[in-house]
Amino acid sequence: MKKFRFVQLEPGAVISDGDFQAMSARERGVYWTLILYLYCNNGRLKLDFAELSRLCACENFKQVWAKIRHKFSVRGRILKHKRVTRELARAQQYIQNQRAAGLRGAEKRWGRHSEPIATKRKGNEIEKGSKHNSNSSEQSFSSSNSVRVRSLTFHEALVNLIRPRNQSDRTCFRNVANWLVEGCARGKFNERIFERVLDYAKEASKGRKPAAVFMSLLKKELGYGRQEKTAMPKL
């Protein structure tokens, strides 16, 4: 599960909770420290008293834990919290809905720009293309849409495999996605190229400098960044 930067919080529900009101200042501090670490670790923490004592900066952690233990669930030495689990699931669903909406919006937006009637120049006169030319244009546009939608999902998968460390990485990854789209448009690649490049990203993600390794693989295997003088076979 992806780590989330933001989740919903209801301050009123927290301060009105009877258990929370009965906690001492130290118990509240340990309780909320554990909650925050759970949010940062996909809702799971190992119940290691020495480690949790260090994380909470609490020397008598076991004594404090005995007071707040009932607010958490523990199974197989794994610490969880019901509300944290629910909010993380809600955040995950929200992101999935936003992604789906974005793809639908992109398809709709590109669809409005299609031109079903092709044109051709004959002397100084612009004439309407034949029905055959129109159909060919529509098919070509449909194929272009498919590639661009694939590029969106490709870019999302790429940044999940290799986290951009700075703006330069983010720009580089966008350029790679655009380069693949252009390659498909020129006939150099087909749509399977996106899966192949993601395989490179998976391989690179295991190294110490995944972004650098990834770009090196692209240059070596696909000639990324080189000017092409001859036609290349489809990959």
DAWO-V288149 format. One record per pair of residues at least 4 apart in sequence whose C-alpha atoms are under 8 Angstrom apart, sorted by the first residue. I is the first residue (numbers start at 1). J is the second residue. If there is no record, write none. Layout:
i->I j->J
i->I j->J
//
This chain:
i->1 j->42
i->2 j->42
i->2 j->92
i->3 j->39
i->3 j->40
i->3 j->41
i->3 j->42
i->4 j->39
i->4 j->40
i->4 j->88
i->4 j->91
i->7 j->87
i->7 j->88
i->7 j->91
i->8 j->87
i->10 j->14
i->11 j->15
i->12 j->16
i->13 j->17
i->14 j->20
i->15 j->20
i->15 j->21
i->16 j->20
i->16 j->21
i->17 j->21
i->18 j->22
i->19 j->23
i->20 j->28
i->23 j->27
i->23 j->28
i->24 j->28
i->25 j->29
i->26 j->30
i->26 j->64
i->27 j->31
i->27 j->64
i->27 j->65
i->27 j->67
i->27 j->68
i->28 j->32
i->29 j->33
i->29 j->56
i->30 j->34
i->30 j->56
i->30 j->58
i->30 j->64
i->31 j->35
i->31 j->68
i->32 j->36
i->33 j->37
i->33 j->55
i->33 j->56
i->34 j->38
i->34 j->56
i->35 j->39
i->35 j->81
i->35 j->84
i->36 j->40
i->37 j->41
i->37 j->45
i->38 j->42
i->38 j->43
i->38 j->44
i->38 j->45
i->38 j->80
i->38 j->81
i->38 j->84
i->39 j->43
i->39 j->84
i->39 j->88
i->41 j->45
i->42 j->85
i->42 j->88
i->43 j->80
i->43 j->81
i->43 j->84
i->43 j->85
i->43 j->88
i->44 j->78
i->44 j->79
i->44 j->80
i->45 j->78
i->45 j->79
i->45 j->80
i->46 j->77
i->46 j->78
i->46 j->79
i->47 j->52
i->47 j->74
i->47 j->77
i->47 j->78
i->47 j->79
i->48 j->52
i->48 j->77
i->49 j->53
i->49 j->61
i->49 j->62
i->50 j->54
i->51 j->55
i->52 j->56
i->52 j->61
i->53 j->57
i->53 j->58
i->53 j->59
i->53 j->60
i->53 j->61
i->54 j->58
i->54 j->59
i->56 j->61
i->60 j->64
i->61 j->65
i->62 j->66
i->63 j->67
i->64 j->68
i->65 j->69
i->68 j->72
i->69 j->73
i->71 j->81
i->72 j->79
i->72 j->80
i->72 j->81
i->72 j->82
i->73 j->79
i->73 j->80
i->73 j->81
i->73 j->82
i->74 j->78
i->74 j->79
i->74 j->80
i->75 j->79
i->80 j->84
i->80 j->85
i->81 j->85
i->82 j->86
i->83 j->87
i->84 j->88
i->85 j->89
i->86 j->90
i->87 j->91
i->88 j->92
i->89 j->93
i->90 j->94
i->91 j->95
i->92 j->96
i->93 j->97
i->94 j->98
i->95 j->99
i->96 j->100
i->97 j->101
i->98 j->102
i->99 j->103
i->100 j->104
i->101 j->105
i->102 j->106
i->103 j->107
i->103 j->149
i->103 j->152
i->104 j->108
i->105 j->109
i->106 j->110
i->106 j->149
i->107 j->111
i->107 j->145
i->107 j->149
i->108 j->112
i->109 j->113
i->110 j->114
i->110 j->145
i->111 j->145
i->114 j->138
i->114 j->141
i->115 j->137
i->115 j->138
i->116 j->134
i->116 j->135
i->116 j->137
i->116 j->138
i->117 j->128
i->117 j->129
i->117 j->131
i->117 j->133
i->117 j->134
i->117 j->137
i->118 j->128
i->118 j->129
i->118 j->130
i->118 j->133
i->118 j->134
i->118 j->137
i->119 j->126
i->119 j->127
i->119 j->128
i->119 j->129
i->120 j->126
i->120 j->127
i->120 j->128
i->120 j->129
i->121 j->125
i->121 j->126
i->121 j->127
i->122 j->126
i->122 j->127
i->129 j->133
i->129 j->134
i->130 j->134
i->131 j->135
i->132 j->136
i->133 j->137
i->134 j->138
i->135 j->139
i->136 j->140
i->137 j->141
i->138 j->142
i->139 j->143
i->140 j->144
i->141 j->145
i->142 j->146
i->143 j->147
i->144 j->148
i->144 j->185
i->145 j->149
i->146 j->150
i->147 j->151
i->147 j->181
i->147 j->184
i->147 j->191
i->148 j->152
i->148 j->181
i->149 j->153
i->150 j->154
i->150 j->191
i->150 j->194
i->151 j->155
i->151 j->177
i->151 j->178
i->151 j->180
i->151 j->181
i->151 j->194
i->152 j->156
i->153 j->157
i->154 j->158
i->154 j->177
i->154 j->194
i->154 j->195
i->154 j->198
i->155 j->159
i->155 j->173
i->155 j->174
i->155 j->177
i->156 j->160
i->157 j->161
i->157 j->198
i->158 j->162
i->158 j->173
i->158 j->198
i->158 j->201
i->159 j->163
i->159 j->164
i->159 j->173
i->161 j->201
i->161 j->202
i->161 j->205
i->162 j->201
i->162 j->205
i->162 j->210
i->162 j->211
i->164 j->169
i->164 j->170
i->164 j->211
i->165 j->169
i->165 j->170
i->166 j->170
i->167 j->171
i->168 j->172
i->169 j->173
i->169 j->211
i->170 j->174
i->171 j->175
i->172 j->176
i->173 j->177
i->174 j->178
i->175 j->179
i->176 j->180
i->177 j->181
i->178 j->182
i->179 j->183
i->180 j->184
i->180 j->189
i->180 j->193
i->180 j->194
i->181 j->185
i->182 j->186
i->183 j->187
i->183 j->188
i->183 j->189
i->184 j->188
i->184 j->189
i->184 j->190
i->184 j->191
i->187 j->234
i->188 j->231
i->188 j->232
i->188 j->233
i->188 j->234
i->188 j->235
i->189 j->193
i->189 j->233
i->189 j->234
i->189 j->235
i->190 j->234
i->190 j->235
i->191 j->195
i->192 j->196
i->192 j->235
i->193 j->197
i->193 j->235
i->194 j->198
i->195 j->199
i->196 j->200
i->197 j->201
i->197 j->218
i->198 j->202
i->199 j->203
i->200 j->204
i->200 j->214
i->200 j->217
i->200 j->218
i->201 j->205
i->201 j->210
i->201 j->214
i->202 j->206
i->203 j->207
i->203 j->214
i->204 j->209
i->204 j->210
i->204 j->211
i->204 j->213
i->204 j->214
i->205 j->209
i->205 j->210
i->205 j->211
i->205 j->214
i->206 j->210
i->207 j->213
i->209 j->213
i->210 j->214
i->211 j->215
i->212 j->216
i->213 j->217
i->214 j->218
i->215 j->219
i->216 j->220
i->217 j->221
i->217 j->222
i->218 j->222
i->218 j->223
i->218 j->224
i->219 j->223
i->219 j->224
i->219 j->225
i->219 j->226
i->220 j->224
//
